[in-house]
Amino acid sequence: MTSRAGSVRTGPLAIGDAAIITSVATALRQAAFETCARVVEVIEAREPIWKHRHFADGASESVNCAH
């Protein structure tokens, strides 16, 4: 692998908004896909993303949040 990077958006996001971006540079396509998956797994383990939902009626809930 040549390089990898990942970034997470913060703050409120609408349904369908991109929350994570990953970038990998490698000579082999399969290695790039596997590395992107690992980057997302690491980010999800460290950051409380996709864990708190807000509803139109003002209610909110934490979902499977270990943070």
TORPA-4810 file (N, C-alpha, C, O; in nm, 3 decimals):
<nodes>
NODE_1_0.085_-0.117_0.000_0.000_0.000_0.000_0.090_0.124_0.000_0.192_0.127_0.068_M
NODE_2_0.051_0.223_-0.076_0.125_0.348_-0.083_0.081_0.446_0.024_0.165_0.501_0.095_T
NODE_3_-0.049_0.469_0.037_-0.099_0.561_0.140_-0.247_0.538_0.164_-0.317_0.477_0.083_S
NODE_4_-0.294_0.589_0.280_-0.436_0.580_0.314_-0.474_0.699_0.399_-0.390_0.758_0.467_R
NODE_5_-0.603_0.735_0.396_-0.654_0.845_0.477_-0.803_0.825_0.498_-0.871_0.762_0.418_A
NODE_6_-0.853_0.880_0.608_-0.995_0.876_0.635_-1.036_1.002_0.708_-0.957_1.059_0.784_G
NODE_7_-1.158_1.047_0.685_-1.208_1.167_0.749_-1.356_1.149_0.781_-1.429_1.084_0.706_S
NODE_8_-1.399_1.208_0.893_-1.537_1.198_0.938_-1.597_1.337_0.948_-1.536_1.428_1.004_V
NODE_9_-1.717_1.355_0.893_-1.790_1.481_0.910_-1.846_1.486_1.050_-1.883_1.383_1.107_R
NODE_10_-1.854_1.604_1.105_-1.910_1.621_1.238_-2.033_1.711_1.231_-2.053_1.783_1.133_T
NODE_11_-2.113_1.705_1.336_-2.233_1.786_1.341_-2.350_1.713_1.280_-2.337_1.599_1.234_G
NODE_12_-2.464_1.778_1.278_-2.585_1.714_1.225_-2.573_1.685_1.076_-2.523_1.768_0.999_P
NODE_13_-2.618_1.568_1.035_-2.620_1.529_0.895_-2.760_1.484_0.859_-2.830_1.423_0.940_L
NODE_14_-2.802_1.514_0.739_-2.932_1.467_0.690_-2.920_1.322_0.645_-2.810_1.275_0.614_A
NODE_15_-3.032_1.253_0.640_-3.032_1.116_0.590_-2.977_1.118_0.447_-3.021_1.197_0.364_I
NODE_16_-2.882_1.032_0.421_-2.822_1.023_0.288_-2.694_1.103_0.273_-2.621_1.084_0.175_G
NODE_17_-2.664_1.193_0.368_-2.539_1.269_0.361_-2.419_1.175_0.383_-2.428_1.079_0.458_D
NODE_18_-2.309_1.205_0.317_-2.186_1.128_0.338_-2.128_1.166_0.474_-2.114_1.284_0.506_A
NODE_19_-2.095_1.065_0.553_-2.039_1.088_0.686_-1.889_1.059_0.689_-1.816_1.121_0.767_A
NODE_20_-1.844_0.967_0.606_-1.703_0.927_0.606_-1.651_0.931_0.463_-1.723_0.898_0.368_I
NODE_21_-1.526_0.972_0.449_-1.458_0.958_0.321_-1.326_0.886_0.347_-1.256_0.917_0.443_I
NODE_22_-1.295_0.791_0.261_-1.166_0.722_0.271_-1.095_0.733_0.137_-1.158_0.745_0.032_T
NODE_23_-0.965_0.729_0.144_-0.884_0.736_0.024_-0.765_0.642_0.041_-0.697_0.646_0.143_S
NODE_24_-0.742_0.559_-0.057_-0.633_0.462_-0.052_-0.562_0.463_-0.186_-0.625_0.465_-0.292_V
NODE_25_-0.431_0.460_-0.182_-0.351_0.449_-0.303_-0.270_0.320_-0.294_-0.188_0.303_-0.204_A
NODE_26_-0.294_0.230_-0.387_-0.223_0.103_-0.391_-0.224_0.049_-0.534_-0.307_0.090_-0.615_T
NODE_27_-0.134_-0.041_-0.562_-0.126_-0.097_-0.697_-0.235_-0.201_-0.723_-0.270_-0.226_-0.838_A
NODE_28_-0.288_-0.261_-0.617_-0.385_-0.369_-0.633_-0.523_-0.327_-0.586_-0.539_-0.279_-0.473_L
NODE_29_-0.623_-0.344_-0.671_-0.760_-0.302_-0.641_-0.815_-0.371_-0.516_-0.873_-0.304_-0.431_R
NODE_30_-0.800_-0.502_-0.505_-0.855_-0.574_-0.389_-0.793_-0.524_-0.259_-0.863_-0.509_-0.159_Q
NODE_31_-0.664_-0.498_-0.260_-0.598_-0.444_-0.140_-0.655_-0.307_-0.105_-0.669_-0.275_0.013_A
NODE_32_-0.687_-0.227_-0.205_-0.746_-0.095_-0.180_-0.883_-0.108_-0.115_-0.912_-0.037_-0.018_A
NODE_33_-0.968_-0.197_-0.166_-1.101_-0.217_-0.107_-1.091_-0.266_0.037_-1.162_-0.217_0.124_F
NODE_34_-1.003_-0.363_0.061_-0.987_-0.417_0.196_-0.935_-0.311_0.292_-0.978_-0.305_0.407_E
NODE_35_-0.843_-0.228_0.245_-0.789_-0.123_0.330_-0.895_-0.018_0.360_-0.904_0.029_0.474_T
NODE_36_-0.976_0.020_0.261_-1.085_0.114_0.287_-1.180_0.059_0.392_-1.223_0.133_0.481_C
NODE_37_-1.212_-0.068_0.384_-1.301_-0.130_0.483_-1.239_-0.123_0.622_-1.309_-0.094_0.719_A
NODE_38_-1.110_-0.149_0.633_-1.043_-0.142_0.763_-1.040_0.000_0.817_-1.059_0.021_0.936_R
NODE_39_-1.018_0.098_0.730_-1.018_0.239_0.773_-1.154_0.274_0.831_-1.161_0.337_0.936_V
NODE_40_-1.263_0.235_0.765_-1.398_0.263_0.815_-1.420_0.193_0.949_-1.477_0.252_1.040_V
NODE_41_-1.377_0.068_0.962_-1.393_-0.005_1.089_-1.321_0.065_1.203_-1.374_0.074_1.313_E
NODE_42_-1.200_0.114_1.178_-1.124_0.184_1.281_-1.195_0.313_1.320_-1.208_0.345_1.438_V
NODE_43_-1.241_0.389_1.221_-1.312_0.514_1.249_-1.437_0.486_1.330_-1.463_0.555_1.429_I
NODE_44_-1.516_0.385_1.290_-1.639_0.353_1.363_-1.611_0.310_1.506_-1.691_0.337_1.595_E
NODE_45_-1.499_0.243_1.529_-1.464_0.199_1.664_-1.422_0.316_1.753_-1.440_0.311_1.875_A
NODE_46_-1.367_0.421_1.693_-1.314_0.534_1.770_-1.411_0.651_1.784_-1.405_0.725_1.882_R
NODE_47_-1.499_0.667_1.686_-1.586_0.785_1.681_-1.732_0.747_1.700_-1.775_0.642_1.651_E
NODE_48_-1.810_0.829_1.770_-1.952_0.799_1.790_-2.038_0.840_1.671_-2.135_0.915_1.686_P
NODE_49_-2.003_0.791_1.554_-2.080_0.825_1.434_-2.190_0.721_1.413_-2.177_0.607_1.455_I
NODE_50_-2.296_0.763_1.346_-2.411_0.677_1.319_-2.466_0.618_1.447_-2.521_0.508_1.447_W
NODE_51_-2.452_0.691_1.556_-2.491_0.635_1.684_-2.606_0.711_1.750_-2.669_0.659_1.842_K
NODE_52_-2.634_0.833_1.706_-2.736_0.913_1.773_-2.834_0.966_1.669_-2.796_1.035_1.575_H
NODE_53_-2.960_0.932_1.686_-3.064_0.971_1.591_-3.150_1.082_1.649_-3.182_1.081_1.768_R
NODE_54_-3.186_1.177_1.564_-3.277_1.285_1.601_-3.401_1.274_1.513_-3.389_1.255_1.392_H
NODE_55_-3.519_1.286_1.573_-3.644_1.268_1.500_-3.717_1.401_1.484_-3.692_1.495_1.559_F
NODE_56_-3.806_1.407_1.387_-3.879_1.530_1.356_-3.960_1.581_1.475_-3.981_1.702_1.488_A
NODE_57_-4.005_1.491_1.562_-4.084_1.535_1.678_-3.999_1.584_1.794_-4.051_1.616_1.900_D
NODE_58_-3.866_1.591_1.773_-3.776_1.640_1.876_-3.714_1.531_1.961_-3.621_1.557_2.037_G
NODE_59_-3.764_1.410_1.950_-3.708_1.298_2.026_-3.573_1.259_1.967_-3.543_1.288_1.851_A
NODE_60_-3.492_1.193_2.048_-3.364_1.142_1.999_-3.332_1.014_2.074_-3.387_0.988_2.182_S
NODE_61_-3.242_0.935_2.017_-3.201_0.811_2.083_-3.059_0.776_2.043_-3.015_0.806_1.931_E
NODE_62_-2.987_0.713_2.134_-2.855_0.657_2.104_-2.876_0.512_2.064_-2.954_0.440_2.126_S
NODE_63_-2.806_0.470_1.961_-2.822_0.335_1.909_-2.688_0.263_1.913_-2.592_0.305_1.848_V
NODE_64_-2.682_0.156_1.989_-2.560_0.074_1.998_-2.436_0.159_2.021_-2.331_0.134_1.961_N
NODE_65_-2.447_0.257_2.104_-2.336_0.350_2.127_-2.253_0.305_2.247_-2.304_0.295_2.358_C
NODE_66_-2.127_0.279_2.223_-2.037_0.240_2.331_-1.948_0.356_2.371_-1.853_0.337_2.448_A
NODE_67_-1.977_0.477_2.322_-1.892_0.593_2.351_-1.952_0.676_2.461_-1.894_0.778_2.499_H
</nodes>
